[in-house]
Amino acid sequence: MSVCTGLIVANIYYAQPLVILISREFGVAESAAGTISFCTQLGYALGLLFLVPLGDKLERRRQILVTAAVSIAALAAAALSPNLLVLQVACVLIGCTSIVPQLILPLAAHLARPEKRGSVVGIVMSGLLVGILLSRTVSGFVGAWLGWRAMFWIAAGLTGNLLFFMRLAFPQSRPSYTGNYATLMRSLLTLVKEQPLLREASAINALTFVSFGMFWTTMVLHLSGAPFHYHSDTIGLFGLAAAAGALLAPLIGGIADRGNPRVAIGYGLAAVAVSMVVFFLWGGSVAGMLTGIVLLDLGQQSVHVSNQARIYTLMPEARNRINTVYMTISFLGTASGSALGLFVWDRFGWPGICIMGLTAVGLAFTVYASTYRRSRPRA
């Protein structure tokens, strides 16, 4: 499950190091080509909202296989795109069908013993996070040596192999929801209304993801310009620094099992804030960028994994819908961060990105502090 989540979620992020190559081929501005990052993340948010809740109603393995099959077609369409508009539409579809990890995570939580649920979620999340981060490294090298279209063909082939593997290895599950789709979707609003912990976790995560999305979307533009002037293969190597932090996700999940996961969330928010300061002061050096990336991704995963461990304890029969609310709001944060990042980059450059990222995590701290007293007795 960890391997599958990593390789499938990577489909969303392959395009990011390829922005410069795509802008040159289509003859558009780099910021215009950068909208493909926003398109994939927007598609992911739409898939989370409209497809993931079906995991409580449909047999999960079948839904996973059908969604992965459509993803292969979307990746092939991206590889064949004749212009930027077609590529943008294909990227929305890629994002929409890359929600398979969010179907796997509730299944893993369902299969795990309660006292091990945080660790299990952490193990699966480590695969997801490593996939997100190493996808940029792989994509950068493939783009530099084989061209940006080759990356989408390779992704389609990998997803095809995973489709065969998942059909053989994944267990079937019995759906717990018997109502119709309209009632299922309305129940999402009921969950938001009745679960304060879900609202809190989603808000904190979304604001943290704004900083995360803003950085990874504009980092390519920053590293391709002065003083670095790096090509896509070199830019992709920076994903290795982030992957080192992602491997700690099982440890963080274990901490959430043993104590109050809000403690890990607080430390995670502090790490993200410090990373933005490091980017602002030393973002013109390789050492500064690497240090900031490790802090950013370690902090982000601390917030994310700990929040997931918390929400999966709420209603076992509604885990897919709870995950839908949480992840939809989170990735709307990522998509907003990407769009805001491109806007800020055009007007204020790298310093503006760092200041806006610090502002977003500051708002997350505000939510965290304002809900702490209410949540502490329950924890």
C-alpha positions, -999 to +999 in steps of 0.1 A: +000+000+000+029+024+008+045+017-026+013+022-045+004+055-027+039+068-035+039+059-072+004+071-079+005+104-060+037+111-079+016+116-110+005+150-096+040+163-092+060+151-122+051+183-141+066+208-116+103+205-127+092+204-163+077+239-163+106+255-181+108+229-208+070+231-214+071+269-216+099+268-242+081+242-264+048+259-264+063+294-265+045+308-234+057+326-203+071+305-175+044+317-151+017+306-176+033+271-179+034+270-142-004+269-141-002+231-148+008+227-112-023+245-101-044+224-125-032+191-111-038+202-075-072+216-084-081+183-101-069+164-070-092+185-048-121+178-071-114+141-070-112+142-032-145+159-029-166+139-055-149+105-057-133+096-023-166+096-004-177+067-026-153+045-007-179+043+020-205+032-005-186+011-031-163-018-029-129+000-024-107-023-044-129-020-075-130+018-072-092+019-069-087-002-100-112+018-121-098+051-110-062+040-118-073+029-153-087+063-161-055+079-147-035+060-174-056+075-201-052+110-186-014+106-185-013+095-221-034+126-231-008+148-213+020+132-232+002+138-265-009+174-257-005+197-288-008+229-268-009+243-232-047+243-230-050+206-237-022+199-212-040+219-186-072+199-191-052+166-190-035+178-158-069+184-141-079+148-150-045+135-138-051+152-105-087+140-103-078+104-108-047+104-085-069+102-054-062+064-052-039+070-021-068+086-003-088+054-009-059+033+003-053+052+036-088+047+051-085+010+040-052+007+059-067+025+089-096+001+088-073-030+088-050-017+115-055-024+152-065+007+171-033+009+192-012+007+159-033+029+137-010+060+139+020+039+130+002+022+101-010+055+088+026+068+091+040+039+071+015+044+043+021+082+045+058+077+043+053+061+009+030+089-002+054+116+009+085+100-006+065+096-039+056+133-038+092+144-032+112+120-053+088+125-082+104+159-088+139+143-088+129+116-113+110+141-134+139+165-136+163+139-149+138+124-174+129+159-187+165+169-191+175+137-210+143+125-227+120+155-228+090+164-208+066+142-228+086+110-219+079+116-182+041+113-188+046+081-209+067+066-181+041+075-155+014+058-176+035+027-178+041+026-140+005+031-133-004+003-156+019-021-137+004-009-104-031-016-117-021-053-122-004-055-088-032-039-069-058-063-085-038-092-072-027-080-037-054-057-023-081-072-002-118-066-009-138-045+015-175-043+024-191-009+021-208+004+052-230+031+037-264+022+021-278+055+011-277+072-023-249+095-037-268+127-029-273+117+007-237+106+009-225+141-003-249+159+021-234+139+050-201+157+044-217+189+056-231+171+086-196+159+095-182+194+092-210+208+114-208+181+141-171+174+144-151+203+158-118+183+158-123+177+120-128+214+114-097+223+135-074+197+119-086+206+083-080+243+089-045+238+104-035+215+076-049+237+048-029+267+060+002+246+063-003+233+028-006+269+015+031+274+024+040+240+011+023+245-023+036+280-027+072+269-021+073+238-044+055+256-073+079+286-073+111+268-063+116+257-099+114+294-111+138+304-083+164+278-090+163+283-127+171+320-124+199+340-107+221+331-089+216+294-096+206+290-133+200+252-128+184+229-153+155+206-146+177+176-137+196+196-110+164+212-097+149+177-093+178+167-070+165+190-043+136+166-038+161+142-022+165+165+008+128+165+014+125+127+010+150+123+039+125+140+062+095+121+048+110+088+059+103+098+095+065+096+090+062+062+107+081+076+138+057+106+139+027+082+137+041+062+166+044+094+187+007+101+179-002+066+191+017+070+224+007+105+234-010+138+224-006+143+187-012+180+191+024+182+205+038+170+172+015+194+153+029+223+173+065+213+166+056+208+130+042+243+126+073+257+143+095+239+118+076+252+088+079+288+102+116+284+107+120+270+071+104+302+057+128+323+077+158+303+064+145+306+028+142+344+032+177+349+047+197+322+029+176+313-001+204+324-024+227+295-014+224+258-019+230+251+018+202+275+028+178+259+003+186+224+014+182+233+051+149+250+045+135+221+024+143+195+052+126+217+078+096+225+056+089+189+047+096+175+082+073+201+097+046+196+071+045+158+076+044+163+114+013+183+110-003+161+084+003+126+098-006+137+134-038+153+122-047+122+102-041+100+132-066+122+151-094+123+126-093+085+120-104+080+156-137+099+151-162+076+132-148+043+118-179+038+096-173+072+079-135+072+074-137+079+037-160+108+041-139+122+070-108+118+049-127+136+021-134+166+041-099+167+056-080+162+023-102+183+001-097+213+024-060+205+027-054+203-011-075+234-017-049+250+005-021+235-017-039+247-049-044+281-034-008+282-024+003+274-059-019+300-075-010+326-049+027+317-053+027+325-090+009+358-084+034+368-057+064+356-078+055+378-107+052+409-084+076+404-055+099+376-064+114+351-039+113+374-008+075+378-013+071+340-014+089+336+019+069+364+036+035+350+023+045+314+034+054+327+069+020+345+070+001+313+061+018+293+088+012+322+112-025+318+106-022+281+112-006+289+146-035+311+154-060+283+148-038+259+168-035+283+197-072+292+197-083+256+199-057+243+223-076+247+256-107+232+242-089+202+228-065+195+257-090+178+281-103+155+253-067+146+244 
